[in-house]
Amino acid sequence: MAKKILYAIQGTGNGHLSRAMDIVPLLKLKGEVDVLVSGKQGDLKLPFDVKYRCHGMGFVFGKSGGVDFWKSFQKADTRKFIKEINQLPVNNYDLIVSDFEPVSAWACHFADKPCIGLSHQVAVLNNQVPKPDTTDLLGKMILKQYAPVTAQYGFHFKAFGHNIFTPVVRQEVREQPIGEKGHYTVYLPAYDDERLIRKLVKFKHIEWQVFSKHNKKPVDYKNIAIEPISNQAFIKSMASAQGVLCGAGFETPAEALFMKKKLLVIPMKNQYEQQLNAAALKAMGMPVIRSLKTKHESTIQQWLDSGKIIEVHYPNQTEEILELIIKEHAH
């Protein structure tokens, strides 16, 4: 009889959703799959049915480089979250896989049922992964407790240790023709457009293509083109860029590295996971700046002048990882 699998995705931001586009079709070859998505901020349209759409417990991005904890707290509906946990029929499934998704993880926790973590977040807390100079104890606690799991399979920029794999690079990114048209692609969703324009316009001879969460129609200002988020347009822009300036999330830096683009990252404030990512990228030789403040302009200029590309090898191993999880945990 076919295994019943629940695949639960954190919907805040686009990274988890973009990885799901590769994982869900492969999982469907291995069993009967239902999908759960919680959180509200993703911009991507999913090419498969979602059985459970939950409010969950998401984060809200601010406009000056960080997570807006106050807005996140205001939007958190604890009563609804607990109701969603209680209503999710986890006992109907042979295997539950959570990509940092809290409703499924806590529902399993209370039902005393195994929940398999398959995410970047389970990798960043591993002892073998580079860490920032200072530990954000609250951030670390949130990462550990947000979506508790019983087994961990993680993705990171390098295979730093046991059960840590290189990133899932989407098929459409793997198949994208790579070139160089001279522009720089920018994705910094925690900054508003005005702030980005003010900073980037100083680098007069650079053509910037900025992808914005805050603007619904294209705008040109001097040497800066601001575009609304579009999956295809963003991939094309990155593939033909000279370099990529982005937050220290996971998917965008991983895709830029896969495309052999030079990379400069700005970790989001109040987001420990991004501080951890930045530490890993720095250990690999990538430049990291803390903000877009004037004092960091010389580092940006050095990066623009540099031709340094960090070599990575990201083989397509998603199916083998899923096989491993099913073999170990689908009972």
C-alpha positions as CSV (number, residue, x, y, z in Angstrom):
1,M,0.0,0.0,0.0
2,A,1.3,3.5,-0.8
3,K,2.8,5.5,2.0
4,K,0.8,8.5,3.2
5,I,3.2,11.4,3.5
6,L,2.5,14.9,4.8
7,Y,5.0,17.5,3.6
8,A,4.8,20.8,5.6
9,I,6.3,24.0,4.4
10,Q,7.1,27.3,6.1
11,G,5.5,29.9,3.8
12,T,7.2,33.0,5.2
13,G,9.6,34.2,2.5
14,N,10.3,32.3,-0.7
15,G,13.1,30.0,0.1
16,H,11.1,27.1,1.6
17,L,8.5,27.3,-1.2
18,S,11.1,27.3,-4.0
19,R,12.7,24.2,-2.5
20,A,9.3,22.5,-2.3
21,M,8.8,22.9,-6.0
22,D,11.6,20.3,-6.5
23,I,10.8,18.2,-3.4
24,V,7.0,17.7,-3.8
25,P,7.1,16.1,-7.3
26,L,9.8,13.7,-6.2
27,L,7.9,12.8,-3.0
28,K,4.8,12.1,-5.1
29,L,6.7,9.4,-6.9
30,K,7.2,7.7,-3.5
31,G,3.7,7.9,-1.9
32,E,0.4,9.7,-1.5
33,V,1.4,13.3,-0.6
34,D,-0.6,16.0,1.1
35,V,1.0,19.5,1.4
36,L,0.6,22.0,4.3
37,V,1.8,25.6,4.0
38,S,1.8,28.0,6.9
39,G,2.7,31.7,7.0
40,K,1.6,34.5,4.7
41,Q,4.6,36.3,3.0
42,G,5.6,34.0,0.1
43,D,5.4,35.5,-3.4
44,L,5.6,32.3,-5.4
45,K,2.7,30.4,-6.9
46,L,3.0,26.7,-6.2
47,P,2.5,24.3,-9.1
48,F,0.8,21.7,-6.8
49,D,-2.3,21.5,-4.6
50,V,-2.1,22.6,-1.0
51,K,-4.4,20.6,1.3
52,Y,-3.8,22.6,4.5
53,R,-3.3,26.3,4.5
54,C,-2.5,27.5,8.1
55,H,-1.9,30.8,9.7
56,G,1.0,29.3,11.6
57,M,3.5,31.5,13.4
58,G,5.4,33.6,10.8
59,F,7.8,36.5,10.9
60,V,7.2,40.0,9.3
61,F,10.0,41.8,7.6
62,G,10.6,45.4,8.5
63,K,11.8,48.1,6.1
64,S,15.3,48.9,7.6
65,G,17.1,45.6,7.4
66,G,15.5,43.4,9.9
67,V,12.6,41.3,11.2
68,D,9.9,43.5,12.7
69,F,9.3,41.7,16.0
70,W,6.5,44.0,17.2
71,K,4.5,43.4,13.9
72,S,5.3,39.7,14.1
73,F,4.0,39.6,17.7
74,Q,0.8,41.6,16.7
75,K,0.1,39.2,13.8
76,A,0.7,36.1,15.9
77,D,-2.6,34.6,16.8
78,T,-1.8,32.1,19.5
79,R,-5.3,30.8,19.9
80,K,-5.6,30.1,16.2
81,F,-2.1,28.5,16.2
82,I,-3.1,26.1,19.0
83,K,-6.4,25.3,17.2
84,E,-4.5,24.5,14.0
85,I,-2.2,22.2,15.9
86,N,-5.1,20.4,17.5
87,Q,-7.0,20.0,14.2
88,L,-4.1,18.6,12.1
89,P,-4.7,14.8,11.7
90,V,-1.1,13.8,12.0
91,N,-2.0,10.2,12.9
92,N,-3.4,9.7,9.4
93,Y,0.1,9.7,8.0
94,D,3.0,7.2,7.8
95,L,5.6,10.0,7.4
96,I,5.6,13.7,8.3
97,V,8.3,15.9,6.9
98,S,8.6,19.5,8.1
99,D,10.6,22.2,6.3
100,F,10.8,24.4,9.5
101,E,7.0,24.4,9.7
102,P,5.6,24.8,13.2
103,V,2.0,23.6,13.0
104,S,3.0,20.1,11.8
105,A,6.0,19.9,14.2
106,W,4.0,20.8,17.3
107,A,1.1,18.6,16.3
108,C,3.5,15.7,16.1
109,H,5.2,16.7,19.4
110,F,1.8,16.6,21.2
111,A,0.7,13.4,19.5
112,D,4.1,11.8,20.3
113,K,4.6,11.1,16.6
114,P,7.9,11.3,14.8
115,C,8.5,14.5,12.7
116,I,11.4,14.6,10.3
117,G,13.1,18.0,9.9
118,L,14.3,18.6,6.3
119,S,15.4,22.2,6.2
120,H,18.2,24.6,6.3
121,Q,17.4,25.6,9.9
122,V,18.2,22.2,11.3
123,A,21.7,22.5,9.7
124,V,22.7,25.9,11.0
125,L,22.5,24.8,14.7
126,N,24.8,21.8,14.1
127,N,28.0,22.0,16.2
128,Q,30.2,21.5,13.1
129,V,28.9,24.6,11.3
130,P,30.7,28.0,11.6
131,K,29.2,30.4,14.1
132,P,29.1,34.2,14.5
133,D,31.3,35.9,17.1
134,T,28.3,36.5,19.4
135,T,25.4,34.2,20.1
136,D,21.9,35.7,20.0
137,L,20.4,33.5,22.8
138,L,16.8,34.5,22.0
139,G,17.4,33.9,18.3
140,K,19.0,30.5,19.1
141,M,16.1,29.5,21.3
142,I,13.5,30.5,18.6
143,L,15.4,28.4,16.0
144,K,15.5,25.4,18.3
145,Q,11.9,25.6,19.6
146,Y,10.0,27.0,16.7
147,A,9.5,23.7,14.9
148,P,10.7,20.8,17.1
149,V,11.6,17.6,15.2
150,T,12.7,14.1,16.1
151,A,15.2,13.6,13.3
152,Q,17.2,16.1,11.3
153,Y,18.4,16.3,7.7
154,G,19.8,19.7,6.8
155,F,21.0,21.8,3.9
156,H,23.8,24.3,4.0
157,F,26.3,26.1,1.8
158,K,28.7,23.2,2.4
159,A,28.3,19.6,3.7
160,F,29.7,20.6,7.1
161,G,28.8,17.4,8.9
162,H,26.7,14.2,9.2
163,N,23.3,14.5,7.5
164,I,24.1,18.0,6.3
165,F,23.8,18.2,2.5
166,T,24.6,20.9,-0.1
167,P,21.6,23.0,-1.2
168,V,18.6,21.9,-3.2
169,V,19.0,23.9,-6.4
170,R,15.8,24.2,-8.3
171,Q,15.6,22.5,-11.7
172,E,14.8,25.8,-13.4
173,V,17.9,27.3,-11.9
174,R,20.1,24.3,-12.9
175,E,18.7,24.6,-16.5
176,Q,19.1,28.4,-16.8
177,P,21.7,29.6,-19.3
178,I,24.4,31.6,-17.6
179,G,25.9,34.7,-19.1
180,E,27.2,38.2,-18.1
181,K,25.4,41.4,-19.1
182,G,27.2,43.6,-16.7
183,H,24.4,44.5,-14.2
184,Y,24.2,43.6,-10.5
185,T,21.1,41.8,-9.1
186,V,19.8,43.0,-5.7
187,Y,17.3,41.3,-3.4
188,L,17.1,42.8,0.1
189,P,13.5,42.5,1.1
190,A,14.1,43.9,4.6
191,Y,15.0,47.3,3.1
192,D,12.4,49.6,1.5
193,D,13.0,50.9,-2.0
194,E,13.8,54.5,-1.0
195,R,16.6,53.4,1.3
196,L,18.0,51.2,-1.4
197,I,17.9,53.9,-4.0
198,R,19.6,56.4,-1.7
199,K,22.5,54.0,-1.1
200,L,22.9,52.3,-4.5
201,V,22.7,55.6,-6.6
202,K,26.1,56.5,-5.1
203,F,27.7,53.8,-7.2
204,K,27.1,55.8,-10.4
205,H,28.7,53.5,-13.0
206,I,26.9,50.3,-11.9
207,E,23.6,49.1,-13.3
208,W,21.5,47.8,-10.5
209,Q,18.5,45.5,-11.0
210,V,16.6,45.6,-7.7
211,F,13.8,43.1,-7.0
212,S,11.3,44.5,-4.5
213,K,8.7,43.2,-2.1
214,H,7.4,46.7,-1.6
215,N,6.6,47.7,-5.2
216,K,4.0,46.3,-7.6
217,K,5.2,48.0,-10.8
218,P,8.6,48.6,-12.4
219,V,10.3,51.9,-11.6
220,D,13.6,53.3,-13.1
221,Y,15.7,55.9,-11.3
222,K,19.0,56.9,-12.8
223,N,21.2,53.7,-12.8
224,I,18.6,51.6,-10.8
225,A,15.8,49.5,-12.1
226,I,13.3,48.4,-9.5
227,E,11.2,45.4,-10.4
228,P,8.3,43.7,-8.5
229,I,9.2,40.1,-7.4
230,S,8.9,37.7,-10.3
231,N,10.4,34.2,-10.0
232,Q,11.4,33.9,-13.7
233,A,12.7,37.5,-14.1
234,F,14.7,37.2,-10.9
235,I,16.4,33.9,-12.0
236,K,17.2,35.4,-15.5
237,S,18.6,38.6,-13.8
238,M,20.9,36.6,-11.5
239,A,22.0,34.2,-14.3
240,S,23.1,37.2,-16.5
241,A,24.5,39.3,-13.6
242,Q,28.0,40.2,-12.8
243,G,27.3,39.8,-9.1
244,V,24.5,39.4,-6.6
245,L,23.9,41.6,-3.5
246,C,21.3,40.0,-1.2
247,G,20.4,39.2,2.4
248,A,22.1,36.2,4.2
249,G,19.1,34.0,3.6
250,F,19.8,30.5,2.2
251,E,18.3,29.9,-1.3
252,T,19.3,33.2,-3.1
253,P,23.0,33.0,-2.0
254,A,23.1,29.2,-2.8
255,E,21.7,29.8,-6.3
256,A,24.1,32.7,-6.9
257,L,27.0,30.5,-5.8
258,F,25.7,27.7,-8.0
259,M,25.6,30.1,-11.0
260,K,29.3,31.1,-10.2
261,K,28.4,34.7,-9.4
262,K,30.3,36.9,-7.0
263,L,28.3,37.5,-3.9
264,L,28.0,40.1,-1.2
265,V,25.5,39.5,1.7
266,I,23.9,41.7,4.4
267,P,22.5,39.5,7.2
268,M,19.1,40.7,8.5
269,K,19.1,42.3,11.9
270,N,17.3,40.4,14.7
271,Q,17.5,37.2,12.6
272,Y,20.0,34.7,14.1
273,E,19.7,32.3,11.2
274,Q,21.0,35.0,8.9
275,Q,23.9,35.7,11.3
276,L,24.7,32.0,11.2
277,N,24.5,32.0,7.3
278,A,26.8,35.0,7.1
279,A,29.3,33.3,9.4
280,A,29.3,30.2,7.1
281,L,29.7,32.3,4.0
282,K,32.5,34.4,5.5
283,A,34.3,31.2,6.5
284,M,34.1,30.2,2.8
285,G,35.6,33.5,1.7
286,M,32.6,35.6,0.9
287,P,32.4,39.4,1.9
288,V,29.8,40.2,4.5
289,I,28.6,43.7,5.6
290,R,26.3,44.4,8.6
291,S,24.2,47.1,7.0
292,L,24.0,49.7,4.1
293,K,25.5,52.4,6.4
294,T,28.0,54.7,4.9
295,K,30.9,53.1,6.7
296,H,30.4,49.9,4.6
297,E,30.5,51.7,1.2
298,S,34.3,51.0,0.8
299,T,33.6,47.2,1.2
300,I,30.9,47.4,-1.5
301,Q,33.3,49.3,-3.8
302,Q,36.0,46.7,-3.2
303,W,33.5,43.9,-4.0
304,L,32.4,45.7,-7.2
305,D,36.1,46.0,-8.3
306,S,36.9,42.4,-7.4
307,G,36.5,39.5,-9.8
308,K,36.7,36.9,-7.0
309,I,34.3,33.9,-7.5
310,I,34.0,31.2,-4.8
311,E,33.9,27.7,-6.4
312,V,31.2,25.3,-5.1
313,H,30.0,21.9,-6.2
314,Y,26.2,21.4,-5.7
315,P,25.2,18.1,-7.2
316,N,21.5,17.2,-7.7
317,Q,21.0,14.7,-4.7
318,T,17.4,15.6,-3.6
319,E,16.0,12.2,-4.6
320,E,18.7,10.3,-2.7
321,I,18.0,12.3,0.4
322,L,14.3,11.6,0.2
323,E,15.0,7.9,-0.4
324,L,17.2,7.9,2.8
325,I,14.4,9.6,4.8
326,I,11.7,7.2,3.6
327,K,13.9,4.1,4.2
328,E,14.8,5.3,7.7
329,H,11.5,6.7,8.9
330,A,8.4,5.7,6.8
331,H,6.9,2.9,8.9
